[in-house]
Amino acid sequence: MAYKITDACLSCGACIDECPTEAISQGDATYVIDEDKCIDCGACAGACPVGACEEA
């Protein structure tokens, strides 16, 4: 199951460099995760300072 980024996202970018599949990109209001590219590794969750990355 892919991860998702919640509305708690501050758009700080901490998660982007941690994603090994480049599944994270800037959305309209927050960053978003492409569920087709996400391999459920959780690297984004470990990097997010506000816990906005969570399992979908």
N, CA, C and O atoms as a GROMACS GRO file, in nm:
protein
  224
    1MET      N    1   0.084  -0.118   0.000
    1MET     CA    2   0.000   0.000   0.000
    1MET      C    3   0.089   0.125   0.000
    1MET      O    4   0.187   0.131   0.074
    2ALA      N    5   0.055   0.220  -0.080
    2ALA     CA    6   0.134   0.342  -0.094
    2ALA      C    7   0.115   0.436   0.025
    2ALA      O    8   0.016   0.427   0.098
    3TYR      N    9   0.210   0.524   0.043
    3TYR     CA   10   0.200   0.629   0.144
    3TYR      C   11   0.124   0.746   0.083
    3TYR      O   12   0.112   0.757  -0.039
    4LYS      N   13   0.073   0.834   0.169
    4LYS     CA   14   0.009   0.956   0.123
    4LYS      C   15   0.057   1.070   0.211
    4LYS      O   16   0.109   1.047   0.320
    5ILE      N   17   0.040   1.191   0.164
    5ILE     CA   18   0.079   1.310   0.239
    5ILE      C   19  -0.049   1.381   0.280
    5ILE      O   20  -0.133   1.413   0.196
    6THR      N   21  -0.062   1.405   0.410
    6THR     CA   22  -0.183   1.466   0.464
    6THR      C   23  -0.179   1.619   0.456
    6THR      O   24  -0.079   1.677   0.414
    7ASP      N   25  -0.287   1.681   0.496
    7ASP     CA   26  -0.296   1.828   0.497
    7ASP      C   27  -0.202   1.892   0.598
    7ASP      O   28  -0.185   2.014   0.598
    8ALA      N   29  -0.140   1.813   0.684
    8ALA     CA   30  -0.044   1.866   0.781
    8ALA      C   31   0.087   1.906   0.714
    8ALA      O   32   0.173   1.968   0.778
    9CYS      N   33   0.103   1.871   0.587
    9CYS     CA   34   0.227   1.900   0.512
    9CYS      C   35   0.256   2.050   0.512
    9CYS      O   36   0.168   2.132   0.485
   10LEU      N   37   0.381   2.084   0.542
   10LEU     CA   38   0.426   2.223   0.542
   10LEU      C   39   0.495   2.262   0.412
   10LEU      O   40   0.538   2.376   0.396
   11SER      N   41   0.505   2.167   0.319
   11SER     CA   42   0.576   2.187   0.192
   11SER      C   43   0.722   2.227   0.215
   11SER      O   44   0.776   2.312   0.144
   12CYS      N   45   0.784   2.163   0.314
   12CYS     CA   46   0.923   2.195   0.346
   12CYS      C   47   1.021   2.124   0.254
   12CYS      O   48   1.135   2.167   0.240
   13GLY      N   49   0.977   2.014   0.191
   13GLY     CA   50   1.061   1.942   0.097
   13GLY      C   51   1.152   1.837   0.159
   13GLY      O   52   1.232   1.775   0.088
   14ALA      N   53   1.142   1.814   0.288
   14ALA     CA   54   1.229   1.717   0.355
   14ALA      C   55   1.212   1.576   0.300
   14ALA      O   56   1.307   1.498   0.300
   15CYS      N   57   1.096   1.544   0.253
   15CYS     CA   58   1.066   1.408   0.206
   15CYS      C   59   1.117   1.381   0.065
   15CYS      O   60   1.147   1.266   0.031
   16ILE      N   61   1.127   1.484  -0.017
   16ILE     CA   62   1.159   1.465  -0.159
   16ILE      C   63   1.291   1.393  -0.181
   16ILE      O   64   1.296   1.295  -0.256
   17ASP      N   65   1.396   1.438  -0.118
   17ASP     CA   66   1.528   1.378  -0.139
   17ASP      C   67   1.539   1.238  -0.080
   17ASP      O   68   1.628   1.162  -0.117
   18GLU      N   69   1.451   1.204   0.012
   18GLU     CA   70   1.455   1.072   0.075
   18GLU      C   71   1.384   0.964  -0.007
   18GLU      O   72   1.408   0.846   0.016
   19CYS      N   73   1.300   1.002  -0.101
   19CYS     CA   74   1.223   0.906  -0.179
   19CYS      C   75   1.311   0.840  -0.285
   19CYS      O   76   1.361   0.909  -0.374
   20PRO      N   77   1.331   0.707  -0.276
   20PRO     CA   78   1.419   0.639  -0.372
   20PRO      C   79   1.359   0.622  -0.511
   20PRO      O   80   1.431   0.591  -0.606
   21THR      N   81   1.229   0.642  -0.525
   21THR     CA   82   1.164   0.623  -0.654
   21THR      C   83   1.114   0.754  -0.716
   21THR      O   84   1.046   0.752  -0.818
   22GLU      N   85   1.147   0.866  -0.654
   22GLU     CA   86   1.105   0.998  -0.701
   22GLU      C   87   0.954   1.006  -0.719
   22GLU      O   88   0.904   1.060  -0.818
   23ALA      N   89   0.881   0.949  -0.622
   23ALA     CA   90   0.735   0.946  -0.628
   23ALA      C   91   0.670   1.073  -0.572
   23ALA      O   92   0.550   1.091  -0.586
   24ILE      N   93   0.748   1.160  -0.511
   24ILE     CA   94   0.694   1.280  -0.446
   24ILE      C   95   0.716   1.403  -0.534
   24ILE      O   96   0.826   1.425  -0.585
   25SER      N   97   0.610   1.482  -0.549
   25SER     CA   98   0.620   1.606  -0.627
   25SER      C   99   0.532   1.713  -0.563
   25SER      O  100   0.449   1.684  -0.477
   26GLN      N  101   0.553   1.836  -0.605
   26GLN     CA  102   0.474   1.948  -0.553
   26GLN      C  103   0.334   1.944  -0.612
   26GLN      O  104   0.317   1.940  -0.734
   27GLY      N  105   0.234   1.943  -0.526
   27GLY     CA  106   0.095   1.951  -0.569
   27GLY      C  107   0.047   2.094  -0.560
   27GLY      O  108   0.128   2.186  -0.551
   28ASP      N  109  -0.083   2.115  -0.563
   28ASP     CA  110  -0.139   2.250  -0.556
   28ASP      C  111  -0.112   2.316  -0.420
   28ASP      O  112  -0.063   2.428  -0.415
   29ALA      N  113  -0.145   2.245  -0.312
   29ALA     CA  114  -0.130   2.304  -0.178
   29ALA      C  115  -0.018   2.239  -0.098
   29ALA      O  116   0.045   2.304  -0.015
   30THR      N  117   0.007   2.112  -0.122
   30THR     CA  118   0.109   2.036  -0.049
   30THR      C  119   0.181   1.944  -0.146
   30THR      O  120   0.148   1.939  -0.264
   31TYR      N  121   0.279   1.873  -0.096
   31TYR     CA  122   0.343   1.770  -0.178
   31TYR      C  123   0.248   1.652  -0.192
   31TYR      O  124   0.161   1.632  -0.108
   32VAL      N  125   0.265   1.575  -0.299
   32VAL     CA  126   0.181   1.458  -0.323
   32VAL      C  127   0.271   1.339  -0.359
   32VAL      O  128   0.383   1.356  -0.406
   33ILE      N  129   0.219   1.219  -0.335
   33ILE     CA  130   0.290   1.096  -0.367
   33ILE      C  131   0.217   1.023  -0.479
   33ILE      O  132   0.096   0.998  -0.469
   34ASP      N  133   0.290   0.989  -0.583
   34ASP     CA  134   0.235   0.911  -0.694
   34ASP      C  135   0.227   0.766  -0.646
   34ASP      O  136   0.330   0.701  -0.630
   35GLU      N  137   0.108   0.716  -0.623
   35GLU     CA  138   0.092   0.582  -0.567
   35GLU      C  139   0.142   0.472  -0.660
   35GLU      O  140   0.171   0.362  -0.615
   36ASP      N  141   0.152   0.500  -0.789
   36ASP     CA  142   0.205   0.401  -0.883
   36ASP      C  143   0.356   0.386  -0.871
   36ASP      O  144   0.411   0.281  -0.905
   37LYS      N  145   0.424   0.491  -0.824
   37LYS     CA  146   0.570   0.487  -0.807
   37LYS      C  147   0.611   0.450  -0.665
   37LYS      O  148   0.722   0.401  -0.644
   38CYS      N  149   0.523   0.471  -0.568
   38CYS     CA  150   0.555   0.447  -0.427
   38CYS      C  151   0.575   0.297  -0.402
   38CYS      O  152   0.493   0.214  -0.443
   39ILE      N  153   0.686   0.263  -0.335
   39ILE     CA  154   0.716   0.123  -0.304
   39ILE      C  155   0.693   0.092  -0.157
   39ILE      O  156   0.736  -0.013  -0.109
   40ASP      N  157   0.627   0.181  -0.085
   40ASP     CA  158   0.591   0.160   0.055
   40ASP      C  159   0.712   0.139   0.145
   40ASP      O  160   0.710   0.056   0.236
   41CYS      N  161   0.819   0.215   0.120
   41CYS     CA  162   0.941   0.199   0.200
   41CYS      C  163   0.937   0.279   0.329
   41CYS      O  164   1.005   0.244   0.426
   42GLY      N  165   0.858   0.388   0.332
   42GLY     CA  166   0.846   0.470   0.452
   42GLY      C  167   0.957   0.572   0.472
   42GLY      O  168   0.962   0.636   0.577
   43ALA      N  169   1.044   0.588   0.374
   43ALA     CA  170   1.152   0.686   0.387
   43ALA      C  171   1.098   0.827   0.406
   43ALA      O  172   1.154   0.907   0.481
   44CYS      N  173   0.988   0.857   0.339
   44CYS     CA  174   0.928   0.990   0.351
   44CYS      C  175   0.876   1.014   0.493
   44CYS      O  176   0.891   1.122   0.549
   45ALA      N  177   0.816   0.912   0.550
   45ALA     CA  178   0.761   0.924   0.685
   45ALA      C  179   0.872   0.951   0.786
   45ALA      O  180   0.853   1.028   0.880
   46GLY      N  181   0.985   0.888   0.768
   46GLY     CA  182   1.097   0.909   0.858
   46GLY      C  183   1.159   1.047   0.845
   46GLY      O  184   1.218   1.098   0.940
   47ALA      N  185   1.145   1.108   0.729
   47ALA     CA  186   1.205   1.239   0.703
   47ALA      C  187   1.112   1.354   0.738
   47ALA      O  188   1.160   1.466   0.761
   48CYS      N  189   0.982   1.331   0.743
   48CYS     CA  190   0.886   1.439   0.764
   48CYS      C  191   0.888   1.489   0.909
   48CYS      O  192   0.865   1.411   1.001
   49PRO      N  193   0.915   1.618   0.928
   49PRO     CA  194   0.923   1.672   1.064
   49PRO      C  195   0.786   1.688   1.134
   49PRO      O  196   0.781   1.705   1.256
   50VAL      N  197   0.678   1.681   1.058
   50VAL     CA  198   0.546   1.698   1.119
   50VAL      C  199   0.457   1.573   1.107
   50VAL      O  200   0.339   1.576   1.144
   51GLY      N  201   0.512   1.463   1.058
   51GLY     CA  202   0.438   1.339   1.047
   51GLY      C  203   0.326   1.341   0.944
   51GLY      O  204   0.224   1.274   0.960
   52ALA      N  205   0.347   1.418   0.837
   52ALA     CA  206   0.242   1.430   0.734
   52ALA      C  207   0.239   1.314   0.635
   52ALA      O  208   0.143   1.298   0.561
   53CYS      N  209   0.344   1.231   0.634
   53CYS     CA  210   0.348   1.113   0.546
   53CYS      C  211   0.301   0.993   0.624
   53CYS      O  212   0.357   0.959   0.728
   54GLU      N  213   0.196   0.930   0.573
   54GLU     CA  214   0.142   0.813   0.643
   54GLU      C  215   0.096   0.709   0.545
   54GLU      O  216   0.072   0.738   0.428
   55GLU      N  217   0.082   0.586   0.593
   55GLU     CA  218   0.035   0.478   0.506
   55GLU      C  219  -0.111   0.504   0.467
   55GLU      O  220  -0.194   0.540   0.550
   56ALA      N  221  -0.138   0.486   0.340
   56ALA     CA  222  -0.273   0.509   0.288
   56ALA      C  223  -0.366   0.396   0.327
   56ALA      O  224  -0.484   0.399   0.292
   0.00000   0.00000   0.00000
